[in-house]
Amino acid sequence: MRRYGAMSKAVLTLLLAIGLAVPAPGGAGIVSAAGSAANAVVDGKPVAFAEAAPVIQAGRMLVPARALLEAMGARMAWDPDARIVTATLQAAQGGGTALLLKIGSPYVQRTVTDATGKASVYVVKLDVAAQLAVGQHDDPAAGERGADRTCARMAAGDEDRRHLAARRGRSAGDDV
């Protein structure tokens, strides 16, 4: 499996670097796909995708962000007028990460706040623009940028890009 670093060893800790702030204990979760469908496990527990399931589309894994990020402890908000999804993750030792993703845009804004209140803002370009499916926001999670941006440490498999490994509360800035 290929290792992805912080898109920014400077940028991303994207998530989380919210992760950033503090690693939490827990096992690795796996999102895997068979054919065009996928299943997800976060910290050893299956993620229930009630309204839309992860799918492989044009070589990219599209993951319903709400169920996946909520399983990682994020609070989600949707602004239907602006078509913006916001995911907020709080770090155990203070601080946290906020992700803003506009439907139709290939950019994600990540704001990381440390325990002292200092905030750093990063903008990351995704391989695929965010999409709506069955009324839910899908996150294009395959690929280096997509893997780094989910508020947790993730890695995509080299060969088929159908596997994602994630740990809740880890910094995407850490090498995977």
Summary of the structure (lengths in Angstrom):
residues: 176
radius of gyration: 14.3
end to end distance: 9.9
largest distance: 45.7
contacts: 676
relative contact order: 0.29
helix: 12%
strand: 41%
